[in-house]
Amino acid sequence: MMTSNRPDSRDPDPSSTCMLRWVLANGPAAIACEVDAMTDHAFALKVMPLAAPEEGFVELFCTATSALERHADITEQLRDAGWHTDHLTALPS
């Protein structure tokens, strides 16, 4: 992982490509957990509460594998805490 910062949901990066997006729900709350390819060697993991995206965060990785493994870790922790997969999108490469 390279760095961590808050996402700006009002200004998405048009050059990035969404590789995987899951929405997890717990009661009325929902969180999006997404992996975007920024370049061939830069991948962003974005975790954002849908009701308050400014409270989310972004982690940057040098490989898709690292970003996808972190996505799996976070979604597993959320499911263990009672969240369930509400919607998922895997885009073809």
Phi and psi restraints in degrees (range 20) as a CNS / XPLOR table:
assign (resid 1 and name C) (resid 2 and name N)
       (resid 2 and name CA) (resid 2 and name C) 1.0 -95.0 20.0 2
assign (resid 2 and name N) (resid 2 and name CA)
       (resid 2 and name C) (resid 3 and name N) 1.0 -47.3 20.0 2
assign (resid 2 and name C) (resid 3 and name N)
       (resid 3 and name CA) (resid 3 and name C) 1.0 -161.5 20.0 2
assign (resid 3 and name N) (resid 3 and name CA)
       (resid 3 and name C) (resid 4 and name N) 1.0 175.3 20.0 2
assign (resid 3 and name C) (resid 4 and name N)
       (resid 4 and name CA) (resid 4 and name C) 1.0 -141.3 20.0 2
assign (resid 4 and name N) (resid 4 and name CA)
       (resid 4 and name C) (resid 5 and name N) 1.0 135.6 20.0 2
assign (resid 4 and name C) (resid 5 and name N)
       (resid 5 and name CA) (resid 5 and name C) 1.0 -156.9 20.0 2
assign (resid 5 and name N) (resid 5 and name CA)
       (resid 5 and name C) (resid 6 and name N) 1.0 174.0 20.0 2
assign (resid 5 and name C) (resid 6 and name N)
       (resid 6 and name CA) (resid 6 and name C) 1.0 -82.9 20.0 2
assign (resid 6 and name N) (resid 6 and name CA)
       (resid 6 and name C) (resid 7 and name N) 1.0 140.9 20.0 2
assign (resid 6 and name C) (resid 7 and name N)
       (resid 7 and name CA) (resid 7 and name C) 1.0 -76.3 20.0 2
assign (resid 7 and name N) (resid 7 and name CA)
       (resid 7 and name C) (resid 8 and name N) 1.0 153.4 20.0 2
assign (resid 7 and name C) (resid 8 and name N)
       (resid 8 and name CA) (resid 8 and name C) 1.0 -110.7 20.0 2
assign (resid 8 and name N) (resid 8 and name CA)
       (resid 8 and name C) (resid 9 and name N) 1.0 96.3 20.0 2
assign (resid 8 and name C) (resid 9 and name N)
       (resid 9 and name CA) (resid 9 and name C) 1.0 -68.9 20.0 2
assign (resid 9 and name N) (resid 9 and name CA)
       (resid 9 and name C) (resid 10 and name N) 1.0 -15.8 20.0 2
assign (resid 9 and name C) (resid 10 and name N)
       (resid 10 and name CA) (resid 10 and name C) 1.0 -82.5 20.0 2
assign (resid 10 and name N) (resid 10 and name CA)
       (resid 10 and name C) (resid 11 and name N) 1.0 -17.6 20.0 2
assign (resid 10 and name C) (resid 11 and name N)
       (resid 11 and name CA) (resid 11 and name C) 1.0 -133.4 20.0 2
assign (resid 11 and name N) (resid 11 and name CA)
       (resid 11 and name C) (resid 12 and name N) 1.0 68.2 20.0 2
assign (resid 11 and name C) (resid 12 and name N)
       (resid 12 and name CA) (resid 12 and name C) 1.0 -63.8 20.0 2
assign (resid 12 and name N) (resid 12 and name CA)
       (resid 12 and name C) (resid 13 and name N) 1.0 149.9 20.0 2
assign (resid 12 and name C) (resid 13 and name N)
       (resid 13 and name CA) (resid 13 and name C) 1.0 -76.1 20.0 2
assign (resid 13 and name N) (resid 13 and name CA)
       (resid 13 and name C) (resid 14 and name N) 1.0 111.6 20.0 2
assign (resid 13 and name C) (resid 14 and name N)
       (resid 14 and name CA) (resid 14 and name C) 1.0 -68.1 20.0 2
assign (resid 14 and name N) (resid 14 and name CA)
       (resid 14 and name C) (resid 15 and name N) 1.0 -16.3 20.0 2
assign (resid 14 and name C) (resid 15 and name N)
       (resid 15 and name CA) (resid 15 and name C) 1.0 -88.1 20.0 2
assign (resid 15 and name N) (resid 15 and name CA)
       (resid 15 and name C) (resid 16 and name N) 1.0 -7.7 20.0 2
assign (resid 15 and name C) (resid 16 and name N)
       (resid 16 and name CA) (resid 16 and name C) 1.0 -86.9 20.0 2
assign (resid 16 and name N) (resid 16 and name CA)
       (resid 16 and name C) (resid 17 and name N) 1.0 157.3 20.0 2
assign (resid 16 and name C) (resid 17 and name N)
       (resid 17 and name CA) (resid 17 and name C) 1.0 -124.0 20.0 2
assign (resid 17 and name N) (resid 17 and name CA)
       (resid 17 and name C) (resid 18 and name N) 1.0 124.4 20.0 2
assign (resid 17 and name C) (resid 18 and name N)
       (resid 18 and name CA) (resid 18 and name C) 1.0 -71.2 20.0 2
assign (resid 18 and name N) (resid 18 and name CA)
       (resid 18 and name C) (resid 19 and name N) 1.0 123.3 20.0 2
assign (resid 18 and name C) (resid 19 and name N)
       (resid 19 and name CA) (resid 19 and name C) 1.0 -94.4 20.0 2
assign (resid 19 and name N) (resid 19 and name CA)
       (resid 19 and name C) (resid 20 and name N) 1.0 -35.2 20.0 2
assign (resid 19 and name C) (resid 20 and name N)
       (resid 20 and name CA) (resid 20 and name C) 1.0 -158.1 20.0 2
assign (resid 20 and name N) (resid 20 and name CA)
       (resid 20 and name C) (resid 21 and name N) 1.0 136.1 20.0 2
assign (resid 20 and name C) (resid 21 and name N)
       (resid 21 and name CA) (resid 21 and name C) 1.0 -143.5 20.0 2
assign (resid 21 and name N) (resid 21 and name CA)
       (resid 21 and name C) (resid 22 and name N) 1.0 122.7 20.0 2
assign (resid 21 and name C) (resid 22 and name N)
       (resid 22 and name CA) (resid 22 and name C) 1.0 -117.4 20.0 2
assign (resid 22 and name N) (resid 22 and name CA)
       (resid 22 and name C) (resid 23 and name N) 1.0 142.7 20.0 2
assign (resid 22 and name C) (resid 23 and name N)
       (resid 23 and name CA) (resid 23 and name C) 1.0 -114.8 20.0 2
assign (resid 23 and name N) (resid 23 and name CA)
       (resid 23 and name C) (resid 24 and name N) 1.0 123.6 20.0 2
assign (resid 23 and name C) (resid 24 and name N)
       (resid 24 and name CA) (resid 24 and name C) 1.0 -110.7 20.0 2
assign (resid 24 and name N) (resid 24 and name CA)
       (resid 24 and name C) (resid 25 and name N) 1.0 142.3 20.0 2
assign (resid 24 and name C) (resid 25 and name N)
       (resid 25 and name CA) (resid 25 and name C) 1.0 -125.2 20.0 2
assign (resid 25 and name N) (resid 25 and name CA)
       (resid 25 and name C) (resid 26 and name N) 1.0 150.4 20.0 2
assign (resid 25 and name C) (resid 26 and name N)
       (resid 26 and name CA) (resid 26 and name C) 1.0 -147.4 20.0 2
assign (resid 26 and name N) (resid 26 and name CA)
       (resid 26 and name C) (resid 27 and name N) 1.0 100.1 20.0 2
assign (resid 26 and name C) (resid 27 and name N)
       (resid 27 and name CA) (resid 27 and name C) 1.0 63.6 20.0 2
assign (resid 27 and name N) (resid 27 and name CA)
       (resid 27 and name C) (resid 28 and name N) 1.0 -133.3 20.0 2
assign (resid 27 and name C) (resid 28 and name N)
       (resid 28 and name CA) (resid 28 and name C) 1.0 -80.9 20.0 2
assign (resid 28 and name N) (resid 28 and name CA)
       (resid 28 and name C) (resid 29 and name N) 1.0 -9.7 20.0 2
assign (resid 28 and name C) (resid 29 and name N)
       (resid 29 and name CA) (resid 29 and name C) 1.0 -83.9 20.0 2
assign (resid 29 and name N) (resid 29 and name CA)
       (resid 29 and name C) (resid 30 and name N) 1.0 145.6 20.0 2
assign (resid 29 and name C) (resid 30 and name N)
       (resid 30 and name CA) (resid 30 and name C) 1.0 -141.8 20.0 2
assign (resid 30 and name N) (resid 30 and name CA)
       (resid 30 and name C) (resid 31 and name N) 1.0 143.0 20.0 2
assign (resid 30 and name C) (resid 31 and name N)
       (resid 31 and name CA) (resid 31 and name C) 1.0 -129.0 20.0 2
assign (resid 31 and name N) (resid 31 and name CA)
       (resid 31 and name C) (resid 32 and name N) 1.0 132.5 20.0 2
assign (resid 31 and name C) (resid 32 and name N)
       (resid 32 and name CA) (resid 32 and name C) 1.0 -95.6 20.0 2
assign (resid 32 and name N) (resid 32 and name CA)
       (resid 32 and name C) (resid 33 and name N) 1.0 134.6 20.0 2
assign (resid 32 and name C) (resid 33 and name N)
       (resid 33 and name CA) (resid 33 and name C) 1.0 -127.3 20.0 2
assign (resid 33 and name N) (resid 33 and name CA)
       (resid 33 and name C) (resid 34 and name N) 1.0 114.6 20.0 2
assign (resid 33 and name C) (resid 34 and name N)
       (resid 34 and name CA) (resid 34 and name C) 1.0 -132.8 20.0 2
assign (resid 34 and name N) (resid 34 and name CA)
       (resid 34 and name C) (resid 35 and name N) 1.0 145.2 20.0 2
assign (resid 34 and name C) (resid 35 and name N)
       (resid 35 and name CA) (resid 35 and name C) 1.0 -116.9 20.0 2
assign (resid 35 and name N) (resid 35 and name CA)
       (resid 35 and name C) (resid 36 and name N) 1.0 124.8 20.0 2
assign (resid 35 and name C) (resid 36 and name N)
       (resid 36 and name CA) (resid 36 and name C) 1.0 -116.4 20.0 2
assign (resid 36 and name N) (resid 36 and name CA)
       (resid 36 and name C) (resid 37 and name N) 1.0 140.7 20.0 2
assign (resid 36 and name C) (resid 37 and name N)
       (resid 37 and name CA) (resid 37 and name C) 1.0 -89.9 20.0 2
assign (resid 37 and name N) (resid 37 and name CA)
       (resid 37 and name C) (resid 38 and name N) 1.0 117.9 20.0 2
assign (resid 37 and name C) (resid 38 and name N)
       (resid 38 and name CA) (resid 38 and name C) 1.0 -88.8 20.0 2
assign (resid 38 and name N) (resid 38 and name CA)
       (resid 38 and name C) (resid 39 and name N) 1.0 -44.7 20.0 2
assign (resid 38 and name C) (resid 39 and name N)
       (resid 39 and name CA) (resid 39 and name C) 1.0 -146.0 20.0 2
assign (resid 39 and name N) (resid 39 and name CA)
       (resid 39 and name C) (resid 40 and name N) 1.0 -171.8 20.0 2
assign (resid 39 and name C) (resid 40 and name N)
       (resid 40 and name CA) (resid 40 and name C) 1.0 -66.2 20.0 2
assign (resid 40 and name N) (resid 40 and name CA)
       (resid 40 and name C) (resid 41 and name N) 1.0 -21.3 20.0 2
assign (resid 40 and name C) (resid 41 and name N)
       (resid 41 and name CA) (resid 41 and name C) 1.0 -130.8 20.0 2
assign (resid 41 and name N) (resid 41 and name CA)
       (resid 41 and name C) (resid 42 and name N) 1.0 26.2 20.0 2
assign (resid 41 and name C) (resid 42 and name N)
       (resid 42 and name CA) (resid 42 and name C) 1.0 -144.6 20.0 2
assign (resid 42 and name N) (resid 42 and name CA)
       (resid 42 and name C) (resid 43 and name N) 1.0 122.5 20.0 2
assign (resid 42 and name C) (resid 43 and name N)
       (resid 43 and name CA) (resid 43 and name C) 1.0 -131.6 20.0 2
assign (resid 43 and name N) (resid 43 and name CA)
       (resid 43 and name C) (resid 44 and name N) 1.0 138.8 20.0 2
assign (resid 43 and name C) (resid 44 and name N)
       (resid 44 and name CA) (resid 44 and name C) 1.0 -115.1 20.0 2
assign (resid 44 and name N) (resid 44 and name CA)
       (resid 44 and name C) (resid 45 and name N) 1.0 130.2 20.0 2
assign (resid 44 and name C) (resid 45 and name N)
       (resid 45 and name CA) (resid 45 and name C) 1.0 -100.7 20.0 2
assign (resid 45 and name N) (resid 45 and name CA)
       (resid 45 and name C) (resid 46 and name N) 1.0 121.2 20.0 2
assign (resid 45 and name C) (resid 46 and name N)
       (resid 46 and name CA) (resid 46 and name C) 1.0 -115.2 20.0 2
assign (resid 46 and name N) (resid 46 and name CA)
       (resid 46 and name C) (resid 47 and name N) 1.0 128.4 20.0 2
assign (resid 46 and name C) (resid 47 and name N)
       (resid 47 and name CA) (resid 47 and name C) 1.0 -124.0 20.0 2
assign (resid 47 and name N) (resid 47 and name CA)
       (resid 47 and name C) (resid 48 and name N) 1.0 115.4 20.0 2
assign (resid 47 and name C) (resid 48 and name N)
       (resid 48 and name CA) (resid 48 and name C) 1.0 -138.0 20.0 2
assign (resid 48 and name N) (resid 48 and name CA)
       (resid 48 and name C) (resid 49 and name N) 1.0 125.2 20.0 2
assign (resid 48 and name C) (resid 49 and name N)
       (resid 49 and name CA) (resid 49 and name C) 1.0 -64.1 20.0 2
assign (resid 49 and name N) (resid 49 and name CA)
       (resid 49 and name C) (resid 50 and name N) 1.0 130.4 20.0 2
assign (resid 49 and name C) (resid 50 and name N)
       (resid 50 and name CA) (resid 50 and name C) 1.0 -65.8 20.0 2
assign (resid 50 and name N) (resid 50 and name CA)
       (resid 50 and name C) (resid 51 and name N) 1.0 -31.1 20.0 2
assign (resid 50 and name C) (resid 51 and name N)
       (resid 51 and name CA) (resid 51 and name C) 1.0 -79.2 20.0 2
assign (resid 51 and name N) (resid 51 and name CA)
       (resid 51 and name C) (resid 52 and name N) 1.0 -18.8 20.0 2
assign (resid 51 and name C) (resid 52 and name N)
       (resid 52 and name CA) (resid 52 and name C) 1.0 -148.6 20.0 2
assign (resid 52 and name N) (resid 52 and name CA)
       (resid 52 and name C) (resid 53 and name N) 1.0 70.5 20.0 2
assign (resid 52 and name C) (resid 53 and name N)
       (resid 53 and name CA) (resid 53 and name C) 1.0 -59.0 20.0 2
assign (resid 53 and name N) (resid 53 and name CA)
       (resid 53 and name C) (resid 54 and name N) 1.0 -24.4 20.0 2
assign (resid 53 and name C) (resid 54 and name N)
       (resid 54 and name CA) (resid 54 and name C) 1.0 -66.6 20.0 2
assign (resid 54 and name N) (resid 54 and name CA)
       (resid 54 and name C) (resid 55 and name N) 1.0 -14.8 20.0 2
assign (resid 54 and name C) (resid 55 and name N)
       (resid 55 and name CA) (resid 55 and name C) 1.0 -90.2 20.0 2
assign (resid 55 and name N) (resid 55 and name CA)
       (resid 55 and name C) (resid 56 and name N) 1.0 0.7 20.0 2
assign (resid 55 and name C) (resid 56 and name N)
       (resid 56 and name CA) (resid 56 and name C) 1.0 -81.4 20.0 2
assign (resid 56 and name N) (resid 56 and name CA)
       (resid 56 and name C) (resid 57 and name N) 1.0 -173.2 20.0 2
assign (resid 56 and name C) (resid 57 and name N)
       (resid 57 and name CA) (resid 57 and name C) 1.0 -149.2 20.0 2
assign (resid 57 and name N) (resid 57 and name CA)
       (resid 57 and name C) (resid 58 and name N) 1.0 162.6 20.0 2
assign (resid 57 and name C) (resid 58 and name N)
       (resid 58 and name CA) (resid 58 and name C) 1.0 -127.5 20.0 2
assign (resid 58 and name N) (resid 58 and name CA)
       (resid 58 and name C) (resid 59 and name N) 1.0 134.7 20.0 2
assign (resid 58 and name C) (resid 59 and name N)
       (resid 59 and name CA) (resid 59 and name C) 1.0 -120.0 20.0 2
assign (resid 59 and name N) (resid 59 and name CA)
       (resid 59 and name C) (resid 60 and name N) 1.0 135.3 20.0 2
assign (resid 59 and name C) (resid 60 and name N)
       (resid 60 and name CA) (resid 60 and name C) 1.0 -105.1 20.0 2
assign (resid 60 and name N) (resid 60 and name CA)
       (resid 60 and name C) (resid 61 and name N) 1.0 141.2 20.0 2
assign (resid 60 and name C) (resid 61 and name N)
       (resid 61 and name CA) (resid 61 and name C) 1.0 -133.4 20.0 2
assign (resid 61 and name N) (resid 61 and name CA)
       (resid 61 and name C) (resid 62 and name N) 1.0 155.9 20.0 2
assign (resid 61 and name C) (resid 62 and name N)
       (resid 62 and name CA) (resid 62 and name C) 1.0 -88.6 20.0 2
assign (resid 62 and name N) (resid 62 and name CA)
       (resid 62 and name C) (resid 63 and name N) 1.0 -18.2 20.0 2
assign (resid 62 and name C) (resid 63 and name N)
       (resid 63 and name CA) (resid 63 and name C) 1.0 -130.4 20.0 2
assign (resid 63 and name N) (resid 63 and name CA)
       (resid 63 and name C) (resid 64 and name N) 1.0 150.4 20.0 2
assign (resid 63 and name C) (resid 64 and name N)
       (resid 64 and name CA) (resid 64 and name C) 1.0 -63.5 20.0 2
assign (resid 64 and name N) (resid 64 and name CA)
       (resid 64 and name C) (resid 65 and name N) 1.0 -38.8 20.0 2
assign (resid 64 and name C) (resid 65 and name N)
       (resid 65 and name CA) (resid 65 and name C) 1.0 -58.3 20.0 2
assign (resid 65 and name N) (resid 65 and name CA)
       (resid 65 and name C) (resid 66 and name N) 1.0 -45.4 20.0 2
assign (resid 65 and name C) (resid 66 and name N)
       (resid 66 and name CA) (resid 66 and name C) 1.0 -62.9 20.0 2
assign (resid 66 and name N) (resid 66 and name CA)
       (resid 66 and name C) (resid 67 and name N) 1.0 -43.2 20.0 2
assign (resid 66 and name C) (resid 67 and name N)
       (resid 67 and name CA) (resid 67 and name C) 1.0 -65.4 20.0 2
assign (resid 67 and name N) (resid 67 and name CA)
       (resid 67 and name C) (resid 68 and name N) 1.0 -42.3 20.0 2
assign (resid 67 and name C) (resid 68 and name N)
       (resid 68 and name CA) (resid 68 and name C) 1.0 -68.8 20.0 2
assign (resid 68 and name N) (resid 68 and name CA)
       (resid 68 and name C) (resid 69 and name N) 1.0 -36.0 20.0 2
assign (resid 68 and name C) (resid 69 and name N)
       (resid 69 and name CA) (resid 69 and name C) 1.0 -65.5 20.0 2
assign (resid 69 and name N) (resid 69 and name CA)
       (resid 69 and name C) (resid 70 and name N) 1.0 -40.2 20.0 2
assign (resid 69 and name C) (resid 70 and name N)
       (resid 70 and name CA) (resid 70 and name C) 1.0 -66.3 20.0 2
assign (resid 70 and name N) (resid 70 and name CA)
       (resid 70 and name C) (resid 71 and name N) 1.0 -40.0 20.0 2
assign (resid 70 and name C) (resid 71 and name N)
       (resid 71 and name CA) (resid 71 and name C) 1.0 -56.7 20.0 2
assign (resid 71 and name N) (resid 71 and name CA)
       (resid 71 and name C) (resid 72 and name N) 1.0 -46.8 20.0 2
assign (resid 71 and name C) (resid 72 and name N)
       (resid 72 and name CA) (resid 72 and name C) 1.0 -62.4 20.0 2
assign (resid 72 and name N) (resid 72 and name CA)
       (resid 72 and name C) (resid 73 and name N) 1.0 -41.2 20.0 2
assign (resid 72 and name C) (resid 73 and name N)
       (resid 73 and name CA) (resid 73 and name C) 1.0 -61.0 20.0 2
assign (resid 73 and name N) (resid 73 and name CA)
       (resid 73 and name C) (resid 74 and name N) 1.0 -47.3 20.0 2
assign (resid 73 and name C) (resid 74 and name N)
       (resid 74 and name CA) (resid 74 and name C) 1.0 -65.8 20.0 2
assign (resid 74 and name N) (resid 74 and name CA)
       (resid 74 and name C) (resid 75 and name N) 1.0 -45.6 20.0 2
assign (resid 74 and name C) (resid 75 and name N)
       (resid 75 and name CA) (resid 75 and name C) 1.0 -67.0 20.0 2
assign (resid 75 and name N) (resid 75 and name CA)
       (resid 75 and name C) (resid 76 and name N) 1.0 -33.6 20.0 2
assign (resid 75 and name C) (resid 76 and name N)
       (resid 76 and name CA) (resid 76 and name C) 1.0 -64.8 20.0 2
assign (resid 76 and name N) (resid 76 and name CA)
       (resid 76 and name C) (resid 77 and name N) 1.0 -42.9 20.0 2
assign (resid 76 and name C) (resid 77 and name N)
       (resid 77 and name CA) (resid 77 and name C) 1.0 -62.7 20.0 2
assign (resid 77 and name N) (resid 77 and name CA)
       (resid 77 and name C) (resid 78 and name N) 1.0 -40.7 20.0 2
assign (resid 77 and name C) (resid 78 and name N)
       (resid 78 and name CA) (resid 78 and name C) 1.0 -65.4 20.0 2
assign (resid 78 and name N) (resid 78 and name CA)
       (resid 78 and name C) (resid 79 and name N) 1.0 -44.2 20.0 2
assign (resid 78 and name C) (resid 79 and name N)
       (resid 79 and name CA) (resid 79 and name C) 1.0 -63.2 20.0 2
assign (resid 79 and name N) (resid 79 and name CA)
       (resid 79 and name C) (resid 80 and name N) 1.0 -39.7 20.0 2
assign (resid 79 and name C) (resid 80 and name N)
       (resid 80 and name CA) (resid 80 and name C) 1.0 -62.8 20.0 2
assign (resid 80 and name N) (resid 80 and name CA)
       (resid 80 and name C) (resid 81 and name N) 1.0 -26.3 20.0 2
assign (resid 80 and name C) (resid 81 and name N)
       (resid 81 and name CA) (resid 81 and name C) 1.0 -90.8 20.0 2
assign (resid 81 and name N) (resid 81 and name CA)
       (resid 81 and name C) (resid 82 and name N) 1.0 7.4 20.0 2
assign (resid 81 and name C) (resid 82 and name N)
       (resid 82 and name CA) (resid 82 and name C) 1.0 104.1 20.0 2
assign (resid 82 and name N) (resid 82 and name CA)
       (resid 82 and name C) (resid 83 and name N) 1.0 -0.7 20.0 2
assign (resid 82 and name C) (resid 83 and name N)
       (resid 83 and name CA) (resid 83 and name C) 1.0 -77.8 20.0 2
assign (resid 83 and name N) (resid 83 and name CA)
       (resid 83 and name C) (resid 84 and name N) 1.0 153.9 20.0 2
assign (resid 83 and name C) (resid 84 and name N)
       (resid 84 and name CA) (resid 84 and name C) 1.0 -129.4 20.0 2
assign (resid 84 and name N) (resid 84 and name CA)
       (resid 84 and name C) (resid 85 and name N) 1.0 154.6 20.0 2
assign (resid 84 and name C) (resid 85 and name N)
       (resid 85 and name CA) (resid 85 and name C) 1.0 -72.6 20.0 2
assign (resid 85 and name N) (resid 85 and name CA)
       (resid 85 and name C) (resid 86 and name N) 1.0 118.0 20.0 2
assign (resid 85 and name C) (resid 86 and name N)
       (resid 86 and name CA) (resid 86 and name C) 1.0 -94.0 20.0 2
assign (resid 86 and name N) (resid 86 and name CA)
       (resid 86 and name C) (resid 87 and name N) 1.0 -36.0 20.0 2
assign (resid 86 and name C) (resid 87 and name N)
       (resid 87 and name CA) (resid 87 and name C) 1.0 -160.9 20.0 2
assign (resid 87 and name N) (resid 87 and name CA)
       (resid 87 and name C) (resid 88 and name N) 1.0 139.4 20.0 2
assign (resid 87 and name C) (resid 88 and name N)
       (resid 88 and name CA) (resid 88 and name C) 1.0 -137.3 20.0 2
assign (resid 88 and name N) (resid 88 and name CA)
       (resid 88 and name C) (resid 89 and name N) 1.0 148.7 20.0 2
assign (resid 88 and name C) (resid 89 and name N)
       (resid 89 and name CA) (resid 89 and name C) 1.0 -134.2 20.0 2
assign (resid 89 and name N) (resid 89 and name CA)
       (resid 89 and name C) (resid 90 and name N) 1.0 121.4 20.0 2
assign (resid 89 and name C) (resid 90 and name N)
       (resid 90 and name CA) (resid 90 and name C) 1.0 -116.3 20.0 2
assign (resid 90 and name N) (resid 90 and name CA)
       (resid 90 and name C) (resid 91 and name N) 1.0 118.2 20.0 2
assign (resid 90 and name C) (resid 91 and name N)
       (resid 91 and name CA) (resid 91 and name C) 1.0 -91.3 20.0 2
assign (resid 91 and name N) (resid 91 and name CA)
       (resid 91 and name C) (resid 92 and name N) 1.0 140.0 20.0 2
assign (resid 91 and name C) (resid 92 and name N)
       (resid 92 and name CA) (resid 92 and name C) 1.0 -65.5 20.0 2
assign (resid 92 and name N) (resid 92 and name CA)
       (resid 92 and name C) (resid 93 and name N) 1.0 149.2 20.0 2
